[in-house]
Amino acid sequence: MLVGVLITFLVVILILYLINMLPLDGRAKQICRVVVIVLGIISLLKYLAVF
């Protein structure tokens, strides 16, 4: 379980870094960040057996 949580956390951090490198305007980057963070939180809650 702990390994899954750690991998999910690292994947979210990596995706956020890659979004930061994309040549998008500020609003699009912000929307992408919010979507990735929400999906990451939902995935972490599934690992912790909340859902």
C-alpha positions as CSV (number, residue, x, y, z in Angstrom):
1,M,0.0,0.0,0.0
2,L,2.8,2.4,0.9
3,V,4.6,1.8,-2.3
4,G,1.4,2.5,-4.3
5,V,0.9,5.8,-2.5
6,L,4.5,6.8,-3.0
7,I,4.4,6.0,-6.8
8,T,1.1,7.9,-7.1
9,F,2.7,10.9,-5.4
10,L,5.8,10.8,-7.6
11,V,3.7,10.5,-10.8
12,V,1.6,13.5,-9.8
13,I,4.8,15.5,-9.1
14,L,6.3,14.5,-12.4
15,I,3.1,15.4,-14.4
16,L,3.0,18.8,-12.6
17,Y,6.6,19.4,-13.6
18,L,5.9,18.5,-17.2
19,I,2.8,20.7,-17.3
20,N,5.1,23.6,-16.1
21,M,7.4,23.0,-19.1
22,L,4.6,23.2,-21.7
23,P,4.3,26.4,-23.7
24,L,0.8,27.2,-22.6
25,D,-0.7,30.4,-21.2
26,G,-1.2,30.8,-17.5
27,R,-4.9,30.0,-17.4
28,A,-4.5,26.6,-19.2
29,K,-1.6,25.6,-17.0
30,Q,-3.7,26.4,-13.9
31,I,-6.6,24.3,-15.1
32,C,-4.3,21.4,-16.0
33,R,-2.6,21.6,-12.5
34,V,-6.0,21.6,-10.8
35,V,-7.2,18.5,-12.8
36,V,-4.0,16.6,-12.1
37,I,-4.1,17.4,-8.3
38,V,-7.7,16.4,-8.0
39,L,-7.1,13.1,-9.9
40,G,-4.0,12.5,-7.7
41,I,-6.0,13.1,-4.5
42,I,-8.8,10.7,-5.7
43,S,-6.2,8.1,-6.5
44,L,-4.5,8.5,-3.1
45,L,-7.9,8.2,-1.4
46,K,-8.5,4.9,-3.3
47,Y,-5.2,3.5,-2.0
48,L,-6.2,4.5,1.5
49,A,-9.6,2.6,1.0
50,V,-11.8,5.6,1.5
51,F,-13.7,4.9,-1.7
